[in-house]
C-alpha cells in the first residue's frame, strides 16, 4: 500500500480524486456506493493488486473530489 498513488483528474470542470495501486497490469476500476469514498475498497484492492492496477475513484461530491452545487441530475 505504500507505493499506491493518489492524484486528481479534471473532467468537465470538476476535480476528481482517485487512488490506484499502479503497475503495468490490466486496470480494474472500483466504484463506491452512496456516502462513501474510493478507499472503502482498500482491503479488496490489497487482495487484487498483484494482478491488477486497481483504481479507486472518489465520485463527485464524495471523498476528496469536488462537490459542485449543480450537475447531479439528468
N, C-alpha and C positions, 0 to 999 in steps of 0.2 A: 504494500500500500504506500510505502514511502516514495516510490517512483511514479505514482499516479499524477496526472496533470489536471490542473484546474484553470479554466480560462473562460473567456466570453466570446460569443459571436454576435454580430449585428444583423438582424433580419427585419426588413420593413420598418426601420427606425427604432427597433426595440432591442435592447441588450439582453441576451440570453446566456445564462451561466451553464457550464457543463463540467463534469469531472470524467476523465477517461483513464483506463488502465494503460493504454499505449501499446506500442509494439507493432511489428509488421505481421499482423494476424487479421483474419476477417473481422470487420466491425459488427458489433451487436449493440443496438440501441435499446435501452430500457426506459420506459415511461412510467412515472409515478401516478398515483391517484390524487383525488382532491385533497387539498390542505396538507400535502406532504412536499418533499423535495427529492431530487435525484439520489441523495445519499441514503434514502431508505433501502436502496438496493446494495448497500455495501457488502453485506455477508454473501449475497448471491454473486456479486462481482468478484469477490475473493475466490470463489469456487470456479468461476469461469475464465479468469484472466490468463490461465496457462494456455488456453486455446483460442481466446477471442480478445480483441481490443474492445472492451466494454465501455460504452458511452452512456453516462447517466445525466440526463438533461433536467435542469430545473425549468418547468413550464412557466409561461408568462404569469407573473403575479405570485410566484412561489420561490422559495429559497432565495438565492442571490440574483435572480432575474428581475428585470424591470416590471413594475406593476402600473402600467398606464391606466388612466381613468376611463378610457373608451376602448372599443375594439374587441370585446369579448363575445359579441353576438353574431348572428348571421349577416 
